[in-house]
Every structure is written in structure tokens, then in C-alpha cells.
């Protein structure tokens, strides 16, 4: 990765960790809407820098969260796998975003089940509902806004280069 990509990864990681910790009451536990997960949608636009950013950001947020190392490793793996799958499916945004929500929900539910012996399917349903809100809902809006902005910047640069 070049300097620009490393910088983008760092900014995304910091934003992810900050959002998760700032919104801690709704970012952890069996019922959650982790607003920071909306940043997973950026993997469709930015690829590897975003994938690395949300993975590292999740590790930082979760190591400082209530469940420590297990959540840091498990959540980071969930974000890594989800964004890799999402990036591969990026041609169809809706399928990509829903797939990421399902992957995150399945992995997080698995280790919450193992840690706290909570019912897997109920936990999966709760986390999926929150993930659909954050990744598919908020993430889609964020993705569309950034696509418009980057298109406008490219158009402005092209016009500038013609003059």
C-alpha cells in the first residue's frame, strides 16, 4: 500500500474505533446497532485500505470494550471476512451489503454464544437486525454520498486538466 492508502486505512480505523467507543451503549452486547459498521460499506469503494481500516479499528474498539481480547479478535475476523466478501461482490451493492451484515452477524453470534451461552439464533437475529441498519442502511447512504463526491472531484480534475 502506498502512503495515501495507509493514511486512508488509518483514518477509517480511527473513525471506526471512535464511533464504536462514543456509541458504546449501542455498540456491544447481544442487542446492538454498531453504527461504526456502516464504514464496512466503504470496502466497495476503496478496497484494501478500507478492509484494513475497519479490521484494525474494530480490534482497537473491541480491545477497549467490555469483552476484551476475545471480542477484539472475533470482531476483527468478522469485519475482515465480511469486507473481503463484500469487496468481491461489489458489482451488486445490495447483495454485497446484505452479505456483509449476515457474515458479521454469524461470526459475532458464534462467539457471544460460546462466551455467554445465549441462544444462537436469537442472538443472530438481534445482531443481524442491527447490522442491516448499520451496514446496509447507513452504509449504503454513506457509500452513495462518497461515490457522488469522488465523481465530482474526478470531473473537476478532468475539466481542470483540459484548461
N, C-alpha and C positions, 0 to 999 in steps of 0.2 A: 504494500500500500504506500502511496505517496503522501507527502505532508498534508495535502488538502483532505485526503481520505482519513488519515489518522486524526486530524482535527475534527472532522465531521463525526467520527466514531466517539471521540472524547466528549463532544457537545451532546450527542444523543445519550451517551452513558450518564453524564451529569444530569441531564434533564429527566431521564428515567428514574434515577435514584432520588432526585429532589422531589419529583411529583409523588413517588411512592411514599416517601417519608413524610412529606407535607400532608398527604391524604391518608395517613396510616390507619385511621379508624375504618376506612372502607377498602384498604389495600391488602389486608391479611385475613386469615381465618377461613372458615368454611363458606360463609356468605361474603362475597366481595365483589366490588366493581373497581378493579385496578385501572384507574384512568391512564396511568403510565403505559399500560399495554396498548393504548392507541398508537404509540410510537412503533409498534411492530409493523404497522402498515407501511412505514417508510422503507422497509426492505424491498417493496415492489418498485420503488422509485430509485433508491440509492444502492441497493445490493449489499455487498460485503461491508462497507463502512457502517451501515445501519444494523446489519446482523451482529457484528462485533459490538456495536454500541449498546443495543438492547440486552445482549448477553452479559456484558460487563456491568451495565447499570443495574440489572436485576441482581447480580451477585452482590454488589455493594449494598443495595437496598435491603436485601434479604439477610445478609450477614449482620446488619444493624437492627433487623426486625426481631419479632418475638420468638422465632423458631430457629435462628442461628444457622449453623453450617448445613444442616440437612435441607433447609429451605433455600439457602444460597446455592447449593449445588443442584438440587432438584429443579428449582425455578429457572436457573440459568440454562440447564439442559432443555427444559421445556421451551424457553424462548429461542434457543439455538435451533432445535429441531423444527419448531413451528415456523421460524423465519426462513430457514432453508427450504422447507416445503412450499411456503408462500411465495418465495422468490422463484422457485421452479414453475409454479402455477400462475405467475404474474400476468400472463396474457388474458386471463379471465379474473378480473379483480374480485368479484363477489365470491367465486369458488375459492380463490386464494385466501381471502379474509376469513371466510367461514372455516376453512380448513385449519387456519392458524388458531382460531378460537377452540375448535374441537381438540387439537393436539395439546394446547396449553391445559385445557380442562382435564383431559385424560391423564396427563402426567402429574399435574398438581393434585388431582383427586387421589391418585395412587399413593403418593407419599403421605397425604393427610390421613388416608385410610390406615396406612401402616403405622403412623405415629400415634393417632388418637382413636383408632378403632371406630371411626364414624362410618355410617353406611356409604359404601362407594357410590352407588347410583344416585342417591340423594345429593351427596357432595358434588358429584359430576354435574348434575342438573343445576345446582346453585352456581357453581363456578362457570359453567357454560353460559348461563343467563348473563352473568356479569361480563364474561369475555365477549359475548356477542354485542353487548352495549359498548364496551370499550374498543375492541379491535375492529369489529365490523361496522359499528355505528360511528363513533367518534373518529376512529382511524380512517374510515372512508372519507369523511368530511375533510380531515387533515390532508389526506392524500390528494384529493381533488384540488384543494386550495394551493398546495405546493406545486402540483402539475401546472396549474394556471400561471403561477408566479414564475416558474422556471421557463415556461413557454414565452412569457412576456419578456423575460431577461434575454433569452436567446434571440427573439425577434428584434429587440432593441440593439443588441450587439451586431446582428446582421445588418441592420439599417446603418448603424454607425460605421461599419466596415465598408459600406458602399459609398459613404461620403468622402 
